């Protein structure tokens, strides 16, 4: 009986491994770029790259768009816990749905981004942001590779759902 359970689990695990590999690549790219920024820039430093894009060093103690950044410090552990819970849930979903390519790709992007930002919160107490787009006097909040992966994953999940609904007609 244990062999049957192991045999059934192996294909599910095998389908999820490429997606975990993608998530790991995202974490590595995210952390590598942040190490480079931390080594080359002081907090608040900025380099103009184009008329609409800067490389900056910013610290975000909050979540997206600096949500709760001004809180007293509890938010570090709150957002870390959310990231860890999301990681567990996404790995569980990947185990069940590793064969659904767009869905699994999207989850892997979100997983890699979530882990990248959790690593920052644990190591530094804040997330390192460094990509900044602007136009005229308007500046989009700085973000990083992890945030980009999470956004790409969210767009992928929406697209996957739209395609699934269309197939269901």
ABEGO torsion letter per residue (X at the ends): XAAAAAAAAAAAAAAAAAAAAAAAAAAAAAAAAAAAAAAABBBGBBBBABAABBBBBBBBABBBGGBGAABAGAAAAAAAAAAAAAAAAAAAAAAAAAABAAAAAAAAAAAAAAAAAAAAAAAAGBBBBABBBBBEABBBBBBBAAAAAAAAAAAAAAAAAAAAAAAAX
